[in-house]
Structures are given as structure tokens and as C-alpha cells.
Amino acid sequence: MKYSHLAALALLLVPTVPGPPHQANGQTTHRPDVARLAAAAPAAKPYQDNNGAVPPKSVYTGPLFTLSHAWPAAPLPKPVDPPWQKAINSGKINTQNASAYAAALKAAVADNARNLIMNYDTWDAARAGWYNEPWLGSIREAIRGTYLAGEFGPAIFPGTGLRATFNTHVLTYYDARAAYSLHKVWGASAMKPNTVTEAFQFDEGSIIVKAAVFASTDPANKTDWWDAMKGAQVWNMYLNQSPDGTGAPQVWPGYVAQFDIIVKDSQSAPGTGWVFMTLVYDSAVPGDIWDKMVVLGAQWGNDPGVTAPGAPLQENWNNPKAPLYSTQTLGWGGRLSGPNDGGRNDIAVDGVAMPNAPDSGCMSCHSTSQWNVQAHKMDTFLLPSFAQAGRPPFQLCGDNGKPDPNGSYFCSPAPASAAWMKWFQNRPGTQPMDAGSVATDFDLVFSFKSLPLWWAAVGPKTLAQPFGTEGRTKRFNEYTGAPLPKRPGQ
């Protein structure tokens, strides 16, 4: 069924939560990043710690990021009655018990997470049993090991006291049980990945966490630029924040604003095998920094049967007490998506341009995790779109809603149409989205980061760079690959 312009618009603009004004762009324009010059990926080594830009001791004397890659070479015993399952009486997660599940999952990682976030001088990932993926060193800054994600402006977060454009930087860790899959795929050298379905599958109880740090792009306003971040933990990073990308990196502060936790739990969530949870910073909550990281929501499926505007989700629970700013970036129909995650984008449907439209969610994005072994790429893009050969791998539209190869909008299927719903199905981690690909068990670092960067380094020297990395003028989000609005005058 072909949706009319008005029907598509109605589906997109369901007032599920307080949201940004319709005219706000989903993201703002990226500034270039000197660490992502075209030469970086081909010259990369699997276990390098950073992009080569290291702060001199005259400006920074603290610890630097060290890649933790001594992954377990054997599986760990299956966990018995893990606390998140006990919290829901070993049943299935649902919208009534999800808050209890989320609280138990947060508590399970609390010791390591609190130390990572609050006590960097004593943080030791290897001692904590938390590990990193290979091949991302060429995009990591040296102090915390983060890499660039999105960039957002005040129009997306109205009423929250945001006074600057900011960009986001992320860092992922795998616990020992999850890191066994890194060993299965990458082995000792990380030069010849074992790209078969079984190797990518995470063992039950595997936990993966991701910290997201928000940094102002205004050199005159590096701190105290968002009321919502009052009292948040500051992480120093070594970033190039110059508008044209030609300046030198600087030690630059950012706020730890989001912390994601996902767990492989086929008992609680048999439809997908995973539960995704997002924590966000809330200055109003008492306690230390970790206490102030509150649950935004939990998701364990894509709710493929929920397509009507305003219909309640059955595989997603959002915390009604979450801070306002964190609710302004929820995805399609209120599906879980944090402020860092890119669940809202600039799309065009049937000739109608829709800035900052909810078109994704945590699990719909991660459900695209797959790798075409023969073509050395992902067959389907992360977000609803129409595929095309070449780069970008999706069709672009202009701000008039019409196809335009120089546009900055996704040409998008109509919400709830069959083409759109390809991204909102419940598949196990063994089942790829596309025939001919290998499923990577909901792990986008495998399929969208480490494998493309590996191939850029070991493949033909004439190979084009991983999507989003080429050139000095950024047209696409480094994190999701979404098109970015044009700069004034472009």
C-alpha cells in the first residue's frame, strides 16, 4: 500500500514524547577530523592504541588509553541465575517488569562502570576483565580511546538550557564472556577474521557497554554549556575541534552523558536474544555520578506488530521519569534511542522533506548487523533507506524532498510500509537481514567498524575507504553514516 504524504507525515510526527520543533535538523554538520584522513585506515594496525596524535606532557600528564585485547581464548561457564533474570523471576521480560530487570542489569556492571567513569587514574581495563575490539585505533583519540560519533545543536533539545552545538564520542567495552567472541572472530593476530555465523555469536550472559561523551564545539564555551549536564562527570579527550579541521588537537573536556548496556539473554528475550538498555545523566538524582546515570529505557524487540500512530509498544519500556532532554531523541513510535544514537534523521518520503523525523531505534539499527564476506561490506544500511550502488549506499534527497545526489536527506520508504518494516523485524542473531550475508549477532562494531577498517588495511591499496571516512569534507555521520545537513554556502 502506498502511503500518502499526509499519512506518512502523521505516522512520523506522533506526539509520543515531548519533542523538538519540526524544523530542527536531525544532526548538524560535522567538522572535519584530521585523524580521519584517507591515509589513516590503510596504514592502521590491528592493536594500535590511538590515531597517532598524543598530547605532549606539557599539556597533559594523566593516563592514556591502552587497548585491552588479551581476550579469553576459551568460553566462560554459562552464568547461573544472573541477577537480571532473577529480578523477573526467570521469566520473560515485559513492559511491567522491565524496570526491575534494568535496575539489576545496571547493578551488575556498577563496580567497573563507576571506576571507569569516575576514577580514570586507577582504571585498568585488563584487570577489570573488560576488553576492546581491534582495528579502531586509527579513529581513537589518545586519552580515553573514544572515537567520533554524532553532532547536534540546540534546536533538537528545546527547553533544556543547551547553549552550544556539541559532538559526541564513544568508547565500547566487552566483558570477558563477550570478549570470547572477539577471540573467535579475530584470533591472535586479528589479520584473518573467521567470518562464519558461529564465530560471531555471543555466549549467553555476554555484556557489552558503551560510554558516550558530549563535548561542546565552541572554544569559548568548553564547559557549562548545557543546564542538563550540571555536575556531570568530565572526561578529557584529545580532539581537533577546529571548524575547518586544520587546527591541532587539544585537550578538550566532555561530559559523560550516556551509558549503554546490552546483554545476551535468550531466556528473557527469546525473539531477538538480546536486551538493550540506555542510561542517561540526570542532575536531579541524588548520589554520586553513577547513581545519577538513570535508565532511559529498555528494549528487547522491534515491535514489528506496532505500526499505528500512538499504539503502545510491547517490546520496549521507557522510563517516565527520565530527564526531558533524553526523551527528545526517542525513535519511531517512541522506540528506545538515546541522545547519542541517531534515532531521528532528516528524511524525505514521497517528495515531502521531514527534518529530525523518528526513523529508527536501538534494536532496529543493530538488527542490520551482518557482513557480506565476498563483497567485504554490509548489504543493507543501518537506517531505512533505498539502496544504491556505490557511495553512499543509499539514495539521497534534497531539502525539497526530491532525489538529489548532493542532498542531505535520506530518500526513505514510507513509515510502516513493507519496505520500511524490513528494519523493524525480530530476527535472532544468527539470521542476517539479507541472504548472502553472515549475521554478526547484533554487533555493529563488527560489521560497521572493525571489519571495514580491517579490509581497508589489508585489501587492495586502491580500495575506497570505509564509508564515512574519506576526504576532509564530511558529508556523513562518522557513527551512523547518516547524511549531514549542508554548511551555509554549500
For each residue, the residues with C-beta under 8 A, 3 or more apart:
1: 417
2: 350 414 417
3: 7 8 11 349 350 414 415 416 417
4: 7 8 350
5: 8 9 349 350 351 352
6: 9 10
7: 3 4 10 11 414
8: 3 4 5 11 12 349 350 352 354 414 415
9: 5 6 12 13 349 352 354
10: 6 7 13 14 309
11: 3 7 8 14 307 309 414 415 416
12: 8 9 332 347 349 354 357 358 359 415
13: 9 10 22 354 357
14: 10 11 309 310 333 334
15: 19
16: 19 310 330 333 334
17: 318 327 328 330 334
18: 159 324 327 328
19: 15 16 328
20: 24 155 156 157 158 328 356
21: 24 155 158
22: 13 354 355 356
23: 155 355
24: 20 21 153 155 156 158 355 356
25: 28 153 155 156 346 355 356 485
26: 156 342 344 345 346 355 356 357 482
27: 150 151 152 342 345 346 477 482 484 485
28: 25 151 152 153 165 484 485
29: 151 474 484 485 486 487
30: 33 148 151 167 474 476 477 478 484
31: 151 167 217 241 242 243 244 245 474
32: 36 244 245 472 473 474
33: 30 36 148 240 245 474 478
34: 37 53 240 245 246 249
35: 40 51 52 53 138 139 141 240 249
36: 32 33 40 138 139 148 469 478
37: 34 40 472
38: 41 42 465 469 470 471
39: 42 43
40: 35 36 37 43 44 51 138 139 469
41: 38 44 138 453 456 457 465 466 469
42: 38 39 456 457 461 463 465
43: 39 40 138 457
44: 40 41 48 135 137 138 453 456 457
45: 48 137 457
46: 134 135 137 186 189 190 191 454 457
47: 67 69 134 137 190
48: 44 45 52 67 137 138
49: 64 65 66 67 137 140 142 145
50: 53 54 64 65 137 140 141 142 145
51: 35 40 137 138 139 140 141 142
52: 35 48
53: 34 35 50 141 142 238 240 249
54: 50 64 142 238
55: 59 60 142 143 238 249 251
56: 59 60
57: 60 61
58:
59: 55 56 250 251
60: 55 56 57 143 236 238 251
61: 57
62: 120 121 143 236
63: 120 121 123 143
64: 49 50 54 142 143
65: 49 50 140 141 142 143 144 145
66: 49 125
67: 47 48 49 132 134 137 145
68: 125 126 130 131 132 173
69: 47 131 132 134 182 190
70: 126 131
71: 131 179 180 182 183 186
72: 75 76 176 177 179 180 183
73: 180 183
74: 180
75: 72 177 180 203
76: 72 176 177 180 203 205
77:
78: 203 204 205
79: 82 177 204 205
80:
81: 85 86 90
82: 79 85 86 108 205 265
83: 86 87 104 105 107 108
84: 87 88 101 104 105 108 263 265 268 275
85: 81 82 88 90 265 267 268
86: 81 82 83 89 90 104
87: 83 84 97 100 101 103 104
88: 84 85 91 92 93 97 100 101 268
89: 86
90: 81 85 86 267
91: 88 97 268
92: 88 267 268 269 270
93: 88 97 98 101 265 268 269 275 298 300
94: 97 98 314
95: 98 312 313 314 316 317
96:
97: 87 88 91 93 94 100 101
98: 93 94 95 101 102 298 300 317
99: 102 103 295 298 317 319
100: 87 88 97 103 104
101: 84 87 88 93 97 98 104 105 268 275 298
102: 98 99 105 106 277 295 298 317
103: 87 99 100 106 107 295
104: 83 84 86 87 100 101 107 108
105: 83 84 101 102 108 109 261 263 275 277
106: 102 103 109 110 261 277 279 293 295
107: 83 103 104 110
108: 82 83 84 104 105 207
109: 105 106 112 113 175 207 209 261
110: 106 107 113 114 290
111: 114 115
112: 109 115 116 128 129 130
113: 109 110 116 117 209 259 290 293
114: 110 111 117 118 119 288 289 290
115: 111 112 118 119 122 123 128
116: 112 113 119 120 123 125 128 130 173 211
117: 113 114 211 233 256 259 289 290 293
118: 114 115 233 288 289 290
119: 114 115 116 122 123
120: 62 63 116 123 144 235
121: 62 63
122: 115 119
123: 63 115 116 119 120 128
124: 127 128
125: 66 68 116 128 130 131 132 173
126: 68 70 129 131
127: 124
128: 112 115 116 123 124 125
129: 112 126 175 176
130: 68 112 116 125 173 174 175 176 209
131: 68 69 70 71 125 126 173 174 175 176 178 179 182
132: 67 68 69 125 136 145 172 173 174
133: 136 172 174 182 445 446 449 450
134: 46 47 67 69 182 186 190 450 454
135: 44 46 138 190 449 450 451 453 454 457
136: 132 133 139 140 147 445 449 450 453
137: 44 45 46 47 48 49 50 51 67 140
138: 35 36 40 41 43 44 48 51 135 453
139: 35 36 40 51 136 147 148 453 469 478
140: 49 50 51 65 136 137 145 146 147
141: 35 50 51 53 65 144 145 146 147 169 237 238 239 249
142: 49 50 51 53 54 55 64 65 145 238
143: 55 60 62 63 64 65 235 236 237 238 251
144: 65 120 141 169 171 213 235 236 237
145: 49 50 65 67 132 140 141 142 171
146: 140 141 169 170 171 211 213 235 237
147: 136 139 140 141 169 170 171 478
148: 30 33 36 139 167 168 169 478 479
149: 167 168 169 170 212 340 477 478 479 480
150: 27 167 168 340 342 477 478 479 480
151: 27 28 29 30 31 165 166 167 168 217 477 484
152: 27 28 156 157 165 166 167 168 339
153: 24 25 28 156 162 165
154: 157 158 162 163 164 165
155: 20 21 23 24 25 158
156: 20 24 25 26 152 153 328 329 344 356
157: 20 152 154 160 162 228 325 328 339
158: 20 21 24 154 155 328
159: 18 324
160: 157 226 227 228 324 325 328
161: 226 227 228
162: 153 154 157 166 225 226 227 228 325
163: 154 221 225 226
164: 154 216 217 218 221 225 226
165: 28 151 152 153 154 216 217 218
166: 151 152 162 214 215 216 217 225 226
167: 30 31 148 149 150 151 152 214 215 217 241
168: 148 149 150 151 152 212 213 214 215 257 339 340 479
169: 141 144 146 147 148 149 212 213 215 237 239 254
170: 146 147 149 210 211 212 213 340 479
171: 144 145 146 147 210 211 213
172: 132 133 208 209 210 445
173: 68 116 125 130 131 132 208 209 210
174: 130 131 132 133 178 179 181 182 206 207 208
175: 109 129 130 131 178 179 206 207 208 209
176: 72 76 129 130 131 179 180
177: 72 75 76 79 180 202 203 205 206 207
178: 131 174 175 181 182 202 203 206 207 208 264
179: 71 72 131 174 175 176 182 183
180: 71 72 73 74 75 76 176 177 183 184 203 206
181: 174 178 184 185 199 200 201 202 203 206 441 443
182: 69 71 131 133 134 174 178 179 185 186
183: 71 72 73 179 180 186 187
184: 180 181 194 198 199 200
185: 181 182 193 194 195 199 200 446
186: 46 71 134 182 183 189 190 193 194
187: 183 190 192 193 194
188:
189: 46 186 192
190: 46 47 69 134 135 186 187 193 454
191: 46 454 458
192: 187 189
193: 185 186 187 190 451 454
194: 184 185 186 187 199
195: 185 199 200 371 373 438 451
196: 199 200 438
197: 200 201 430 438 439
198: 184 201
199: 181 184 185 194 195 196
200: 181 184 185 195 196 197 429 438 439 440 441 443 446
201: 181 197 198 429 430 441
202: 177 178 181 206 264 429 441 443
203: 75 76 78 177 178 180 181 206 264
204: 78 79 264 265 266 267
205: 76 78 79 82 177 263 264 265
206: 174 175 177 178 180 181 202 203 263 264
207: 108 109 174 175 177 178 261 262 263 264
208: 172 173 174 175 178 261 262 443
209: 109 113 130 172 173 175 259 260 261 262
210: 170 171 172 173 259 260
211: 116 117 146 170 171 256 258 259
212: 149 168 169 170 256 257 258 259 260 338 339 340
213: 144 146 168 169 170 171 235 237 254 255 256 257
214: 166 167 168 226 229 254 255 257 339 340
215: 166 167 168 169 222 237 239 241 252 253 254 255
216: 164 165 166 221 222 223 225
217: 31 151 164 165 166 167 241 243
218: 164 165 221 222 225
219: 222 241
220:
221: 163 164 216 218 224 225
222: 215 216 218 219 225 252 253
223: 216 234 253
224: 221
225: 162 163 164 166 216 218 221 222 229
226: 160 161 162 163 164 166 214 229 255
227: 160 161 162 230
228: 157 160 161 162 281 283 323 324 325
229: 214 225 226 232 255 257 281 283
230: 227 283
231: 283 292
232: 229 255 256 257 281 283 289 292
233: 117 118 255 256 289
234: 223 253 254 255 256
235: 120 143 144 146 213 253 254 255 256
236: 60 62 143 144 251 252 253 254
237: 141 143 144 146 169 213 215 251 252 253 254
238: 53 54 55 60 141 142 143 249 250 251 252
239: 141 169 215 249 250 252
240: 33 34 35 53 245 247 248 249 250
241: 31 167 215 217 219 247 250 252
242: 31 245 246 247 248
243: 31 217
244: 31 32 247
245: 31 32 33 34 240 242 472
246: 34 242
247: 240 241 242 244 250
248: 240 242
249: 34 35 53 55 141 238 239 240
250: 59 238 239 240 241 247
251: 55 59 60 143 236 237 238
252: 215 222 236 237 238 239 241
253: 215 222 223 234 235 236 237
254: 169 213 214 215 234 235 236 237
255: 213 214 215 226 229 232 233 234 235 281
256: 117 211 212 213 232 233 234 235 259 281 289 293
257: 168 212 213 214 229 232 280 281 339 340
258: 211 212 278 279 280 281 326 338 339 340
259: 113 117 209 210 211 212 256 278 279 280 293
260: 209 210 212 276 277 278 279 338 362
261: 105 106 109 207 208 209 277 278 279
262: 207 208 209 274 275 276 277 442
263: 84 105 205 206 207 274 275 277
264: 178 202 203 204 205 206 207 273 274 429 441
265: 82 84 85 93 204 205 268 269 273 274 275
266: 204 269 270 273
267: 85 90 92 204 270
268: 84 85 88 91 92 93 101 265 275 300
269: 92 93 265 266 272 273 274 275 300 301
270: 92 266 267 273
271: 300 301 315 426 428
272: 269 300 301 302 363 367 426 427 428 429 442
273: 264 265 266 269 270 428 429 441 442
274: 262 263 264 265 269 300 363 366 429 442
275: 84 93 101 105 262 263 265 268 269 298 299 300
276: 260 262 298 299 300 336 362 363 366
277: 102 105 106 260 261 262 263 295 297 298 299
278: 258 259 260 261 295 296 297 326 336 337 338 341 362
279: 106 258 259 260 261 293 294 295 296
280: 257 258 259 293 294 296 322 323 325 326 338 339
281: 228 229 232 255 256 257 258 289 292 293 294 323
282: 285 292 293 294 322 323
283: 228 229 230 231 232 292 323
284: 323
285: 282 291 292 294
286: 291
287: 290 291 292
288: 114 118 291 292
289: 114 117 118 232 233 256 281 292 293
290: 110 113 114 117 118 287 293
291: 285 286 287 288
292: 231 232 281 282 283 285 287 288 289
293: 106 113 117 256 259 279 280 281 282 289 290
294: 279 280 281 282 285 319 321 322 323
295: 99 102 103 106 277 278 279 298 319 322
296: 278 279 280 318 319 322 326 327 336 338
297: 277 278 316 317 318 319 322 330 336
298: 93 98 99 101 102 275 276 277 295 316 317 336
299: 275 276 277 315 316 317 335 336 361 362 363
300: 93 98 268 269 271 272 274 275 276 315 316 363
301: 269 271 272 304 314 315 316 363 426
302: 272 315 335 361 363 364 367 423 424 425 426
303: 306 313 314 315 316 333 335 424
304: 301 421 424 425 426
305: 314
306: 303 311 312 313 314 333
307: 11 311 333 415 416 421
308: 311 416
309: 10 11 14 333
310: 14 16
311: 306 307 308 333
312: 95 306
313: 95 303 306 316 317 333 334 335
314: 94 95 301 303 305 306
315: 271 299 300 301 302 303 426
316: 95 297 298 299 300 301 303 313 334 335 336 361
317: 95 98 99 102 297 298 299 313
318: 17 296 297 322 327 330 334 336
319: 99 294 295 296 297 322
320:
321: 294
322: 280 282 294 295 296 297 318 319 326 327
323: 228 280 281 282 283 284 294 326 327
324: 18 159 160 228 327 328
325: 157 160 162 228 280 328 339
326: 258 278 280 296 322 323 329 338 339
327: 17 18 296 318 322 323 324 330
328: 17 18 19 20 156 157 158 160 324 325 339
329: 156 326 337 338 339 341 343 344
330: 16 17 297 318 327 334 335 336 337 343 358 361
331: 334 335 336 337 341 343 344 358 359 360 361 362 364
332: 12 335 343 358 359 360 361 364 415 424
333: 14 16 303 306 307 309 311 313 358
334: 14 16 17 313 316 318 330 331
335: 299 302 303 313 316 330 331 332 343 358 360 361 362 363 364
336: 276 278 296 297 298 299 316 318 330 331 343 361 362 363
337: 278 329 330 331 341 342 343 344 358 360 361 362
338: 212 258 260 278 280 296 326 329 341 343 362
339: 152 157 168 212 214 257 258 280 325 326 328 329
340: 149 150 168 170 212 214 257 258 479
341: 278 329 331 337 338 360 362 365 480
342: 26 27 150 337 345 360 365 383 477 479 480 482
343: 329 330 331 332 335 336 337 338 358 359 360 361 362 365
344: 26 156 329 331 337 356 357 358 359 360
345: 26 27 342 356 357 359 360 383 410 482
346: 25 26 27 353 354 355 356 357 408 409 410 482 483 485
347: 12 353 354 357 359 384 397 409 410 411 412
348: 351 352 353 354 397 398 401 402 407 409 410 411 412
349: 3 5 8 9 12 352 354 401 412 413 414 415
350: 2 3 4 5 8 401 414
351: 5 348 401 402
352: 5 8 9 348 349 401
353: 346 347 348 397 398 399 400 401 409
354: 8 9 12 13 22 346 347 348 349 357
355: 22 23 24 25 26 346
356: 20 22 24 25 26 156 344 345 346
357: 12 13 26 344 345 346 347 354
358: 12 330 331 332 333 335 337 343 344
359: 12 331 332 343 344 345 347 383 384 410 412 415
360: 331 332 335 337 341 342 343 344 345 364 365 382 383 384 423
361: 299 302 316 330 331 332 335 336 337 343 364 365 424
362: 260 276 278 299 331 335 336 337 338 341 343 365 366
363: 272 274 276 299 300 301 302 335 336 366 367 442
364: 302 331 332 335 360 361 367 368 423 424
365: 341 342 343 360 361 362 368 382 383 423 444 480
366: 274 276 362 363 369 442 443 444
367: 272 302 363 364 423 425 427 433 442
368: 364 365 378 380 381 382 423 433 444 447
369: 366 429 439 440 441 442 443 444 446 447 448
370: 378 379 380 432 433 434 437 438 439 440 447
371: 195 377 378 437 438 440 446 447 451
372: 375 376 377 378 379 434 436 437 438
373: 195 376 437 438
374: 436
375: 372 379
376: 372 373 451 452 455 459
377: 371 372 393 452
378: 368 370 371 372 381 382 393 437 447 448
379: 370 372 375 433 434 436 437
380: 368 370 387 422 433 434
381: 368 378 385 387 392 393 394 481
382: 360 365 368 378 444 448 480 481
383: 342 345 359 360 365 394 410 423 480 481 482
384: 347 359 360 410 412 413 419 420 422 423
385: 381 394 395 410 411 412 413
386: 394 395 411 412 413 419
387: 380 381 393 394 395
388: 392 393 394 395
389:
390: 393
391: 464 467 470
392: 381 388 396 467 475 476 481 483
393: 377 378 381 387 388 390 467
394: 381 383 385 386 387 388 410 411
395: 385 386 387 388 403 410 411
396: 392 403 404 405 406 407 408 409 410 411 483
397: 347 348 353 401 402 403 404 407 409 410 411
398: 348 353 401 402 403 404 406 407 408 409
399: 353 407 408 409
400: 353 404
401: 348 349 350 351 352 353 397 398 409
402: 348 351 397 398
403: 395 396 397 398 407 411
404: 396 397 398 400 407
405: 396
406: 396 398
407: 348 396 397 398 399 403 404 483
408: 346 396 398 399 475 483 484 485 486
409: 346 347 348 353 396 397 398 399 401 412 483
410: 345 346 347 348 359 383 384 385 394 395 396 397 482 483
411: 347 348 385 386 394 395 396 397 403
412: 347 348 349 359 384 385 386 409 420
413: 349 384 385 386 417 419 420
414: 2 3 7 8 11 349 350 417 419 420
415: 3 8 11 12 307 332 349 359 420
416: 3 11 307 308 420 421
417: 1 2 3 413 414 420 421
418: 421 422
419: 384 386 413 414 422
420: 384 412 413 414 415 416 417 423 424
421: 304 307 416 417 418 424 425
422: 380 384 418 419 425 433
423: 302 360 364 365 367 368 383 384 420
424: 302 303 304 332 361 364 420 421
425: 302 304 367 421 422
426: 271 272 301 302 304 315
427: 272 367 431 432 433 439
428: 271 272 273 431
429: 200 201 202 264 272 273 274 369 439 440 441 442
430: 197 201 439 441
431: 427 428 439
432: 370 427 435 436 437 438 439
433: 367 368 370 379 380 422 427 437 439
434: 370 372 379 380 437
435: 432
436: 372 374 379 432
437: 370 371 372 373 378 379 432 433 434
438: 195 196 197 200 370 371 372 373 432
439: 197 200 369 370 427 429 430 431 432 433
440: 200 369 370 371 429 443 444 446 447
441: 181 200 201 202 264 273 369 429 430
442: 262 272 273 274 363 366 367 369 429
443: 181 200 202 208 366 369 440 446 447
444: 365 366 368 369 382 440 447 448 449
445: 133 136 172 448 449 450
446: 133 185 200 369 371 440 443 449 450 451
447: 368 369 370 371 378 440 443 444 451
448: 369 378 382 444 445 452 481
449: 133 135 136 444 445 446 452 453 466
450: 133 134 135 136 445 446 453 454
451: 135 193 195 371 376 446 447 454 455
452: 376 377 448 449 455 456 466 467
453: 41 44 135 136 138 139 449 450 456 457 466
454: 46 134 135 190 191 193 450 451 457 458
455: 376 451 452 458 459 463 466
456: 41 42 44 452 453 459 463 465 466 469
457: 41 42 43 44 45 46 135 453 454
458: 191 454 455
459: 376 455 456 463
460: 463
461: 42
462:
463: 42 455 456 459 460
464: 391 470
465: 38 41 42 456 469 470
466: 41 449 452 453 455 456 469
467: 391 392 393 452 476 481
468: 474 476 477 478 481
469: 36 38 40 41 139 456 465 466 478
470: 38 391 464 465
471: 38 474
472: 32 37 245
473: 32
474: 29 30 31 32 33 468 471 478 484
475: 392 408 483 484
476: 30 392 467 468 481 482 483 484
477: 27 30 149 150 151 342 468 480 481 482 483 484
478: 30 33 36 139 147 148 149 150 468 469 474
479: 148 149 150 168 170 340 342
480: 149 150 341 342 365 382 383 477
481: 381 382 383 392 448 467 468 476 477
482: 26 27 342 345 346 383 410 476 477
483: 346 392 396 407 408 409 410 475 476 477
484: 27 28 29 30 151 408 474 475 476 477
485: 25 27 28 29 346 408
486: 29 408 490
487: 29 490
488:
489:
490: 486 487
